[in-house]
């Protein structure tokens, strides 16, 4: 269903009204504390309820709710549970960041790595973050575009670019403070629209019917559930959209917000997967975008509501992506070079936002598939798990970081290029090789990190300061 005629005016009008509303809600912020740390005009940290809603909705990516519904259609509740398990990353990250802040006085992950593992480690980590943020731009704008036209069509591209422009406009006003404030509105919009969508489809089925499409076998989605269970130990740490929020309030409030947001996110994603279960039971041919196909089959109102869900989810992620980019470019990278830009950091951050708004949409224009990002990127960063989760268990060494990090990265690349031997597969399902790679890879990364920490100092640590600071 293309957004044309009177219906098109309504849909395009919603996108414009959404942009105007977010811009009006977004505060104008010109201070370092507000732009990079989310402080209000009086220099106070974000209130706990604001932080919770921001963490919750920032991780409800547009591609995530699409993936959840797709997996629900393919594997039933098992598929939804598998994908929802990724949201347990949030409480785990909260506890790990709490520990790093309390025991090791961490003020950010990049500076933490620089202090304990050296600048090369921080640079490698920063590169992984930049790739993650780049992918967040096109993958979310492409989902929004899909509700306005087929991939590559004028409607698809126009909606994706307009959505990028309105999100960039209010993000430039206030950085992280704008993101946190608008996140509260986007969370409310998302939850209301989600309940509406569920109300349209769930009353048509009994609990037994909804459970009937699930099968607890490795080749029926359980392999992906196990993959998610392994990746939760590393996945959150390469996402500054999440981790930046771990350092902007006191430790205990932060930990509570992370736990609550993680539980809410888990339940929301599991609930959204039921839309895919309904599509499967109804025999709807959905392709790779179950929510859009289902909404189009139910009429204009359902399509508009689903569009509201996707725009609010994508907007919260994209504005958070821009604010994280600004902090990385204006604060973290200059500090790695031994510089503090002061107030000029905001200008550098704004330039980074604009650059990524343009460059980050190139894969969307090329029609790149959005649905492989989570599992592949999750494999590439499995080496971060021992670095952050096990820090302090053995002596931290540069060698330990690099052995763990690069082992995980190389395994992720090898998996993408089909270089992993078939003997690594566990089971015979679609995700058998992914499961084996993550299990054996995580064991290898952990062993490498721990063994390097147990080696004599002269063997494990290159000459020079092991604990240089920015």
Secondary structure, DSSP 8 states (H G I E B T S, - for coil): ----HHHHHHHHHHHHHHHHHHHHHS----SHHHHHH---TTS----HHHHHHHHHHHTS-HHHHHHHHHHHHHHTHHHHHHHHGGGHHHHHHHHHHHHHHHHH--S-HHHHHHHHH-HHHHHHHHHHHHHHHHHHHHHHHHHHHTTTSSTTSHHHHHHHHHHHHHHHHHHHHHHHHHHHHHHHHHHHHHHHHHHHHHHHHGGGS-HHHHHTT---SGGGTHHHHHHHHHHTTTGGGG-HHHHGGGGSS-HHHHHHHHHHHHHHHHHHHHHHHHHHHHHHHTT---TT-HHHHHHHHH-HHHHHHHHHHHHHHHHHHHHHHHHHHHHIIIIIHHHHTT---TTHHHHHHHHHHHHHHHHTTHHHHHT--STTHHHHHHHHTTTHHHHHHSBTTB---HHHHHHHHHHHHHHHHHHHTT-S-GGG--SSSTTHHHHHHHHHHHHHHHHHHHHHHHS-HHHHS-SS-TT---
